[in-house]
Amino acid sequence: MISQTVRGNAMTAWPDATRLGEPADASRPWHWLARLDDGGQAPLPLGWNAAARQWLSWDGSALSPAEAARRFQYLGPALTPAEVAAAVPEPAAMEPAAPPMPLDMVPRRAAMRNHILIFLGTLVSVIFLAEKIVQWRGPH
């Protein structure tokens, strides 16, 4: 269970209220944390060094559990590739079903009829205008 504590105006979540700033499973090396100052918009993975009881970032800097509890929210452990592969469904299960036909879509036969009627209307109007132009010019 994740316990929540109030720090100033921000609510932080850590797995154990008695060990704020420490991960749920200390044997796992990587965990996802979110910064409290940006509202958790950009989660980042931080390494946990169980022997030294400190967080390590990608640039080599270290944070104490107290500092981490003050600045970050705990999201959970980072999954290994094997755990991710086990969580991904089989390809057959991922095949999308055929999308339903939109209600406003005109069936193909009706669409062809509409195109033919538009073409015939255009052809008739062009012939009509051509005859009128010939009549206006008169005989040559």
C-alpha positions in Angstrom: 0.0 0.0 0.0 1.2 3.5 -0.8 1.0 6.0 2.0 0.4 9.6 1.3 1.8 12.5 3.3 1.3 16.2 2.9 4.4 18.3 2.3 3.5 22.0 2.2 0.7 22.2 -0.4 1.8 19.0 -2.3 0.7 15.5 -1.6 3.5 12.9 -1.9 3.1 9.2 -2.2 5.6 6.8 -0.8 5.2 3.0 -0.3 5.9 3.1 3.5 5.1 6.1 5.8 7.8 4.9 8.2 10.4 4.9 5.4 9.7 8.1 3.4 11.9 8.5 0.5 12.7 4.8 0.1 11.3 2.5 -2.6 8.8 -0.3 -2.1 11.2 -3.0 -3.2 14.8 -2.0 -2.3 16.2 -5.0 -4.2 15.1 -3.5 -7.5 17.7 -1.1 -8.9 15.4 1.3 -10.9 12.2 3.1 -9.9 10.0 5.8 -11.5 9.7 9.1 -9.6 7.9 12.3 -10.5 9.0 15.8 -9.5 6.6 17.6 -7.2 7.7 21.1 -8.6 6.3 20.4 -12.1 3.2 18.5 -10.9 4.6 15.1 -12.0 4.4 16.0 -15.7 7.8 14.4 -16.5 8.4 11.1 -14.6 12.0 10.0 -14.5 13.8 6.8 -13.6 16.2 7.0 -10.6 18.5 4.3 -9.4 18.3 3.0 -5.8 21.5 2.0 -4.1 20.3 -0.2 -1.3 23.8 -0.5 0.3 24.2 3.3 0.6 20.5 3.9 1.0 20.4 6.7 -1.5 19.0 7.6 -4.9 21.3 8.0 -7.9 20.4 10.0 -11.0 21.7 9.5 -14.5 24.3 12.3 -14.1 25.8 10.6 -11.0 24.4 12.9 -8.4 23.0 11.3 -5.2 19.9 12.1 -3.1 19.2 11.1 0.4 15.8 9.5 1.1 14.7 12.6 3.0 15.6 14.8 0.0 13.8 12.5 -2.4 10.7 12.5 -0.2 10.7 16.3 -0.2 11.2 16.7 -3.9 9.7 13.6 -5.6 6.6 11.4 -5.7 7.1 7.7 -5.9 5.4 6.1 -8.9 6.7 2.5 -8.8 9.5 0.2 -9.8 10.8 0.3 -13.4 9.9 -2.9 -15.2 12.6 -5.2 -16.7 12.3 -6.2 -20.4 11.1 -9.6 -19.4 8.3 -8.1 -17.3 7.3 -5.8 -20.1 7.3 -8.8 -22.6 5.1 -10.7 -20.2 2.6 -7.8 -19.9 2.3 -7.3 -23.6 -0.6 -9.4 -25.1 0.0 -11.8 -27.9 -0.1 -10.3 -31.5 -3.3 -12.2 -32.3 -5.0 -10.5 -29.3 -3.8 -7.1 -30.5 -5.4 -7.3 -34.0 -8.0 -4.5 -34.1 -11.5 -5.4 -35.0 -12.9 -4.0 -38.2 -14.1 -0.5 -37.4 -17.9 -0.1 -37.7 -19.1 1.8 -40.8 -19.8 5.4 -39.9 -23.5 6.2 -40.0 -23.1 9.2 -42.2 -21.1 7.3 -44.8 -22.9 6.9 -48.1 -22.9 3.3 -49.4 -20.8 2.7 -52.6 -23.8 2.2 -54.9 -25.5 5.4 -53.8 -22.1 7.3 -54.2 -21.7 6.0 -57.7 -25.2 7.0 -58.6 -24.6 10.5 -57.2 -21.3 10.9 -59.2 -23.1 9.8 -62.4 -25.9 12.2 -61.9 -23.5 15.1 -61.2 -21.5 14.2 -64.4 -24.7 14.0 -66.5 -26.0 17.3 -65.1 -22.6 19.0 -65.9 -22.7 17.5 -69.5 -26.2 18.7 -70.2 -25.5 22.2 -68.9 -22.3 22.4 -71.0 -24.2 21.4 -74.2 -27.0 23.8 -73.3 -24.5 26.7 -72.9 -22.7 25.7 -76.1 -25.9 25.9 -78.1 -26.8 29.3 -76.6 -23.3 30.7 -77.4 -23.7 29.4 -81.0 -27.2 31.1 -81.2 -25.9 34.4 -79.8 -23.0 34.6 -82.3 -25.4 33.9 -85.2 -24.5 32.4 -88.6 -21.0 33.1 -90.0 
